[in-house]
Amino acid sequence: MNVVESLKYANKTYFCPMNTTLKNKFDSIIFDLDGTLWDSTNNVAKAWQKAKEEVDYVPDDFTQTTIRSITGMTYKAIFEKLVPYLDEEKRNEFKALCAKYELETLNAIGGDLYPQLDETLKYLQTNYKLFIVSNCQNGYIETFFKVSGLEHYFMGHQCYGTKSRPKFENILDIINDHHLTAPVYIGDTMGDYEAAKKAGVPFIFAAYGFGVVDEDQWATVQQFGELRELL
């Protein structure tokens, strides 16, 4: 029985109603980053606006609302949506400029960590192996670690920027590389839910983030600290 089949079997056998305890159900937790662990949208907007002001072929301004509307998408899909009028060469040029300023800005001023993040991760680490899988660019998770000081809680991470692969494949990489037998994925968008479902992994919805999920998530939390009671 492979990992996905095992998880589907577990899902069928041990399914718990939403918002009841899930203690002792999992051996590991894989987190999304944006909208789940922190909110960097305001500072990313500043970085992308700076990039926009350096070129003469992007008329649109980038606001926090703009960034929140595309959070969770892959970097490639983001710029195809935001600047569809650019040819591939110009789009890639602008994407690279945004990526550069994004990392520079976040390395300098970071993002907003969600309340009770440190103490909740400390609690979870005592019972679970912790990981991050995000659709972000290379260097973004490392920047989060640097400015938050929370890297010591996590055993590994994977992102879209590494191999340009969809999130569900990166989730499976973490599962296989670390020999996980009962992981759960926590995220805040339908894209997160769909990736977890494709990977055969139970999903917990972080309702305080940027998206809406009303499918068959195992549980919903209204703030990060609730995970201490749930898990």
C-alpha positions as CSV (number, residue, x, y, z in Angstrom):
1,M,0.0,0.0,0.0
2,N,1.6,3.3,-1.1
3,V,1.5,6.6,0.9
4,V,-1.5,8.0,-1.0
5,E,-3.5,4.8,-0.7
6,S,-2.7,4.6,3.0
7,L,-3.9,8.1,3.6
8,K,-7.1,7.5,1.7
9,Y,-7.7,4.4,3.8
10,A,-7.0,6.4,7.0
11,N,-9.3,9.2,5.8
12,K,-12.1,6.7,5.2
13,T,-11.6,4.9,8.5
14,Y,-10.7,7.6,10.9
15,F,-12.6,10.6,9.6
16,C,-13.5,13.1,12.3
17,P,-16.2,15.8,12.1
18,M,-15.1,19.4,11.6
19,N,-13.6,21.1,14.6
20,T,-13.5,18.1,16.9
21,T,-10.1,17.0,18.3
22,L,-7.7,15.4,15.9
23,K,-5.1,14.5,18.5
24,N,-3.1,11.4,17.8
25,K,-4.4,11.2,14.2
26,F,-1.2,12.4,12.4
27,D,2.6,12.0,12.6
28,S,3.4,15.3,10.8
29,I,2.1,18.7,9.7
30,I,2.8,20.4,6.4
31,F,2.0,24.1,6.4
32,D,1.3,26.5,3.6
33,L,3.2,29.8,4.2
34,D,1.3,32.9,3.0
35,G,-2.0,33.3,4.7
36,T,-1.2,30.5,7.1
37,L,2.0,31.4,9.0
38,W,2.4,35.0,8.0
39,D,0.9,37.9,5.9
40,S,3.6,39.6,3.8
41,T,1.1,41.1,1.2
42,N,1.6,44.7,2.2
43,N,5.3,44.6,1.8
44,V,5.2,42.5,-1.3
45,A,2.9,45.1,-2.8
46,K,5.5,47.8,-2.0
47,A,8.2,45.7,-3.7
48,W,6.2,45.0,-6.8
49,Q,5.2,48.6,-7.1
50,K,8.9,49.6,-7.0
51,A,9.5,47.2,-9.9
52,K,6.6,48.6,-11.8
53,E,8.0,52.1,-11.5
54,E,11.3,51.0,-13.0
55,V,9.7,49.9,-16.3
56,D,7.6,51.7,-18.9
57,Y,5.5,48.8,-20.0
58,V,3.4,48.0,-16.9
59,P,0.6,50.6,-16.3
60,D,-1.1,48.8,-13.4
61,D,-0.4,49.7,-9.8
62,F,0.2,46.9,-7.2
63,T,-1.7,47.1,-3.9
64,Q,-2.1,44.9,-1.0
65,T,-5.5,43.9,-2.4
66,T,-3.8,42.9,-5.7
67,I,-1.4,40.7,-3.9
68,R,-4.0,39.0,-1.7
69,S,-6.0,38.2,-4.8
70,I,-3.2,36.0,-6.2
71,T,-1.7,34.6,-3.0
72,G,-1.3,30.8,-3.3
73,M,-0.9,30.8,-7.1
74,T,2.4,29.8,-8.6
75,Y,4.8,32.6,-9.6
76,K,4.3,31.8,-13.3
77,A,0.5,31.8,-13.0
78,I,0.5,35.1,-11.0
79,F,2.1,37.1,-13.7
80,E,0.1,35.5,-16.5
81,K,-2.9,36.8,-14.6
82,L,-1.7,40.2,-13.6
83,V,0.1,41.2,-16.8
84,P,-1.5,39.1,-19.6
85,Y,-0.8,41.8,-22.1
86,L,3.0,41.3,-22.0
87,D,4.7,38.9,-24.3
88,E,6.6,36.1,-22.6
89,E,10.0,37.9,-22.7
90,K,8.7,41.0,-21.1
91,R,6.6,39.1,-18.6
92,N,9.6,37.1,-17.5
93,E,11.7,40.2,-17.2
94,F,9.2,41.9,-15.0
95,K,8.6,38.8,-13.0
96,A,12.3,38.6,-12.3
97,L,12.4,42.2,-11.2
98,C,9.5,41.8,-8.9
99,A,11.1,38.7,-7.4
100,K,14.3,40.5,-6.8
101,Y,12.7,43.5,-5.0
102,E,10.3,41.1,-3.1
103,L,13.2,39.2,-1.4
104,E,15.1,42.4,-0.8
105,T,12.1,44.1,0.9
106,L,11.2,41.1,3.0
107,N,14.7,40.4,4.1
108,A,14.8,44.0,5.3
109,I,11.3,44.4,6.9
110,G,9.7,40.9,6.8
111,G,6.0,40.3,7.0
112,D,3.4,40.1,9.8
113,L,3.6,36.9,11.7
114,Y,0.2,35.6,12.9
115,P,-0.5,35.8,16.6
116,Q,0.6,32.9,18.8
117,L,2.8,31.5,16.0
118,D,5.9,30.8,18.0
119,E,4.3,29.2,21.1
120,T,1.9,27.1,18.9
121,L,4.8,25.8,16.7
122,K,6.8,25.0,19.9
123,Y,3.8,23.0,21.2
124,L,3.2,21.2,17.9
125,Q,6.9,20.3,17.5
126,T,6.7,18.1,20.6
127,N,4.3,15.8,18.9
128,Y,4.7,16.3,15.2
129,K,7.3,16.6,12.5
130,L,6.8,20.1,10.9
131,F,7.3,21.1,7.3
132,I,6.4,23.9,4.8
133,V,5.3,23.5,1.2
134,S,4.5,26.8,-0.7
135,N,4.0,28.0,-4.2
136,C,6.6,30.7,-3.6
137,Q,9.8,31.5,-5.4
138,N,13.3,30.2,-4.4
139,G,14.6,32.0,-1.3
140,Y,11.2,33.0,0.0
141,I,10.9,30.4,2.7
142,E,14.5,31.0,3.7
143,T,13.6,34.7,4.0
144,F,10.7,33.8,6.3
145,F,13.0,31.7,8.4
146,K,15.6,34.5,8.6
147,V,13.2,37.3,9.7
148,S,11.0,35.1,11.9
149,G,13.7,33.1,13.7
150,L,11.4,30.0,13.5
151,E,13.5,27.7,11.2
152,H,14.4,25.5,14.1
153,Y,10.8,24.2,14.4
154,F,10.8,22.8,10.8
155,M,12.5,19.6,9.5
156,G,12.2,20.5,5.8
157,H,10.5,22.6,3.1
158,Q,9.7,22.6,-0.6
159,C,8.5,25.3,-3.0
160,Y,7.4,25.9,-6.6
161,G,10.6,27.8,-7.3
162,T,12.8,24.7,-6.8
163,K,11.5,22.5,-9.7
164,S,8.5,24.5,-11.1
165,R,6.3,21.6,-10.0
166,P,2.7,21.8,-8.7
167,K,2.1,22.0,-5.0
168,F,0.7,18.5,-4.7
169,E,3.9,17.0,-6.1
170,N,5.9,19.0,-3.6
171,I,3.7,17.7,-0.8
172,L,4.4,14.2,-2.0
173,D,8.1,14.9,-2.2
174,I,8.1,15.9,1.5
175,I,6.1,12.8,2.4
176,N,8.4,10.4,0.5
177,D,11.7,12.2,1.4
178,H,10.9,12.1,5.2
179,H,9.0,8.8,5.2
180,L,5.8,10.3,6.6
181,T,3.0,7.9,7.2
182,A,0.1,10.2,8.4
183,P,0.6,13.8,7.4
184,V,-1.9,16.6,7.4
185,Y,-1.8,19.8,5.3
186,I,-2.8,23.2,6.7
187,G,-3.6,26.1,4.3
188,D,-5.9,29.0,3.6
189,T,-7.1,28.7,0.0
190,M,-9.0,26.4,-2.4
191,G,-5.6,25.8,-4.2
192,D,-4.2,24.5,-0.9
193,Y,-7.2,22.2,-0.4
194,E,-7.0,20.9,-4.0
195,A,-3.3,20.2,-3.7
196,A,-3.8,18.3,-0.4
197,K,-6.6,16.3,-2.0
198,K,-4.5,15.4,-5.1
199,A,-1.7,14.3,-2.7
200,G,-4.2,12.2,-0.7
201,V,-3.6,14.2,2.4
202,P,-6.2,15.4,5.0
203,F,-6.7,19.2,5.0
204,I,-7.2,21.7,7.8
205,F,-8.5,25.1,6.7
206,A,-6.9,28.3,8.1
207,A,-9.9,30.6,7.9
208,Y,-8.0,33.6,9.1
209,G,-6.0,33.7,5.8
210,F,-6.9,34.9,2.4
211,G,-9.3,32.3,0.9
212,V,-12.5,30.5,1.3
213,V,-12.8,26.7,1.6
214,D,-16.2,25.0,2.1
215,E,-15.4,21.5,0.9
216,D,-14.7,18.5,3.0
217,Q,-11.8,19.8,5.1
218,W,-11.2,17.8,8.3
219,A,-11.3,21.0,10.5
220,T,-11.4,24.8,10.3
221,V,-9.4,27.1,12.7
222,Q,-10.2,30.8,13.1
223,Q,-6.8,31.6,14.4
224,F,-3.4,29.8,14.4
225,G,-3.4,29.3,18.2
226,E,-6.5,27.0,17.9
227,L,-4.2,24.3,16.6
228,R,-3.0,23.6,20.1
229,E,-6.5,22.5,21.1
230,L,-7.2,20.7,17.8
231,L,-3.9,18.8,17.4
